[in-house]
Amino acid sequence: MSGRALNWYLQRITGMALLILLILHFWVEHFTASVRTGGLTFENVQQRFFHNPWFVTVDVLFLIVALYHGLNGVRNIIFDLGRLTQGFKVGVTLILFFIGLTIAYWGIGAFYANPHLKPDTAKVAAQPVQSEAQVAAAR
């Protein structure tokens, strides 16, 4: 199979994957029980990160598939402009590849390296432990 045919198939496959991932993303963001009862808040999103790795998996896959689909589409548009030299095509492909790697690195880093999305163990450790009598008295 030629490179052009592979890109053609991957463009269609990623288009279908984007539709599925978009539906999953909207379901998680707008229709889960925690959102319906408590609204879409940072705390709800943070809890999903800690209790359900599928949330992060869906969004990281969404990012990667969308990047490939979008950058491959830009590449196809540039290639459709006319007769281009092989060197120009290779240059465009490499530039778009490195743009995609950079954006993927930043995007994935936003999920895994963001200190605001990690459990704050210092807060938990600093909270005093209350006895059952103290909890009952507080009611």
N, C-alpha and C positions, 0 to 999 in steps of 0.2 A: 504494500500500500504506500502510495506517495505521501509526502509531507502535506501537500495541499488537500488530499482526500482526508487525511487524519485530522487536520484542522477543521475541515468542513463537518466531519462527524462530531468532533469534540464541541464545536459551536452549538450543534443541535442538542447534544447530550447535556451540556451545561445549561442551555436554555430551559430544558425540562427540569433539571435539578434545581435551578433557580425558582421555578414555580413551586416545587414541592417545599423547598427550604423557606420560601416566603410565606407559604401557608403555615408551616410549623412555627416560624418566627411570630407571625401575627397571633397564632393560637396561644403561644406562651406569653406574649406581651399583653394581650387584651382579653383572653377568655379563661385563664386559669382561675381556680377558686380564690387564691390569695389576692388576685387583682380585682375580682368581682366584689369581694368582701372588704378589702382594705384599700383599694385604689392602687394605681401604679405609682409606687414610691421608691425611693432609693433603698429603703430597708427591704422591701419585697424583692427587688432585683438582687440585692446583696445576699438574701437568704437563698435564692435560687442558685447562686454561685456555690454556696457552701453545702447545700443539701442535694443538688441534682447536677451531676457533671454533664448531663445531656444538654442542658441549657447552653453551656459554654461550647460544647461540641457542635451544636446546630449553628451558633453564631460564627464560630471559626470556619466551619465548612461554608457557610453563607459568604463570608468574606473571601475565601480562596476561590470559590466557584465564580462569584461575581467579578473578581479581579481577572481571572482567566477569560471569562466571557467578554467582559468589556474591553480589555486590552487586545484580545484577539480580534474583536470587532473593529477597533481602531486600526489595527494592522491590516485587516482586509480592506478597509476604506482607503488607506494610503496606497496599498498595492493596486487597487482598482483605478487609481488616478491616471494610469497610462503605462507606457513602456518604461520600466525602471531597470537600472543596471542591477546585476546580482549583488554587487558590493553595497549598493544603497539598501537593498532588501535585507541583507544580513545586518547592516548597521541599524536599521529601523527595528528589526526583530530583537537585537541585543539591547538597544535602548529601552524598548518596552518591557523586556524581560527584567532588566535591573530596576526599572520603575515599579514593576509588580512585586519584586522581591522586597524592595524598600517599604512599600505600602503594607505588604503582608507582615513584615517584621514589626512595624509600628502598630498595626492593628492587633496582631496576636499579643504583642507586648502590653497593649491596653487591657487585655483580659488577664494575663498571667503575672504581670509585673506591677500592676496598679496597687499601691498600698491601701487604698480606700476599699478595695474589694477583697481584702483578706480579713479573717476574723481577728478582732482586736483582743488578744489574750491578756494584754496589760489591764484593760478595763475589767475583764472577768476576774483576774487575780486580785485586783484592788477592791472589789466589792466585798464587804464583810458578810460572813455566813450568818444567817439568822436562824434562831431555833424555832421550833414549831410554836412555842409560846409567844415569841415575838411576832410571828406572822399572824397568829390568832388575835393578838392584842391590836395589831395594826388594822384589823378588819373592823 
